[in-house]
Amino acid sequence: MEDSTVLPSPSLSPSSSTSPESLILTSGATVRVNALLSLRSLRTLLAFLNAVLLFLLVPFLPRSRRSSPAMERPKDERKQRQEAIIGTGGGAVPAVRVPVALVPRRLAAAVSLEGEVSSRRALAIRNVRDDESSESIREFSLFATGRGETLFTQSWTPAFAKTRALVIILHGLNEHSGRYSFFAKKLNSNSYKVYGMDWTGHGGSDGLHGYVPSLDNAVNDLKAFLVKVVVDNPGLPCFLFGHSTGASIILKAVLDPKVENVVEGIVVTSPAVRVQPSHPIYGVIAPILSCLLPRYQIGGADKKGQPVSRDPEALIAKYSDPLVYTGSIRIRTGCEILRVTSFLQENLKKITVPFLVLHGSADTLTDPSASRALYEEASSVDKTIKLYEGFLHDLLFEPEKDLIMKDIIDWLNSRL
């Protein structure tokens, strides 16, 4: 079944210009592609690489071979000093304070990262426990990946209605599954049980906040989580919903016949299918820089965020959410998004799963024409596209979100 719909603009006019701009690498993202790939950024990066090179050459520079006074002390004297410090005679050993400067940087960074992850996870758990909805039962669980990482997952179960199908939500870059709680509850009211998974580096999951070492890891995590959900709910049909980069992850996952055979269909909003660097040279050096400086950030943090919705309150809520990453994009993250979108463009014809794709015509983060290409090139017999005139990137956070949710639920209902 094929359906192509272009919805006219509502009386609400877009608050931002719809003129073409450079595409942005993120979903709900905070940094434009041109901020990452501009000439100024490249010059800054070259200066940084030059400093790194000089630092690496320091050990090879000639220096005097003087012995330190401590090394020249007689062994007996050093032994006496050690005994004076650590004590003798089997008594309690006094604590020795180690200056912070002597703590290995990697150890300090690991401790800092662990604390940061614990804080995010605690907040994600608190958000679940503080939810007092009477129509939904909201719970959380921790999911272990094959890499040894722990992912934060949550579920919303209809409190009164009998569950007739499942929906797994995959959020976009820099956000988290908890942002879609209102959508999950709307699905609950239509007898769908909903699951959400925070992928690595997001929400309450392990990893540096906002850092994506590999989108293939996210694809594999989704596959493993899908298996668990289906096993836990035997006999129930399952759908996948993904936004922006989350949609890209789903589109790549359903190319696996095992996944295609499990899901009844997918819904993708504002999918990141086509992302081009603003400067051609980046496509050449990105893989190299991604290996050398994967976590290096270019550009400053963007606390105000990008105009992803015409609803001012939705923007405030998003960019004041501590579980939403608002820092500048890292090189590996940008490279991974370029890589997965390039892969999708070459494999759109291989997609055969039933799907609904929705996109706003005024979206400046992901390309609406790429959604049109997805619809036209995919081999799926059952496919539908809806383009919303004047709408921005975060469709479920636009003033007309009720319309968007209705279109999605109507599509799901028609396939049960």
Secondary structure, 3 states (H helix, E strand, C coil): CEEEEEECCCCCCCCCCCCCCCCECCCCCCCEHHHHHCHHHHHHHHHHHHHHHHHHHHHHCCCCCCCCHHHHCCHHHHHHHHHHHHCCCCCCCCCCCCCHHHCCHHHHHHHHHHHHHHHHHHHHHHHHHCCCCCCEEEEEEEEECCCCCEEEEEEEEECCCCCCEEEEEECCCCCCHHHHHHHHHHHHCCCEEEEEECCCCCCCCCCCCCCCCCHHHHHHHHHHHHHHHHHHCCCCCEEEEEECHHHHHHHHHCCCHHHHHHEEEEEEECCCCCCCCCCHHHHHHHHHHHHHCCCCECCCCCCCCCCCCCCHHHHHHHHCCCCCCCCCCEHHHHHHHHHHHHHHHHHHHHCCCCEEEEEECCCCCCCHHHHHHHHHHCCCCCEEEEEECCCCCCHHHCCCHHHHHHHHHHHHHCCC
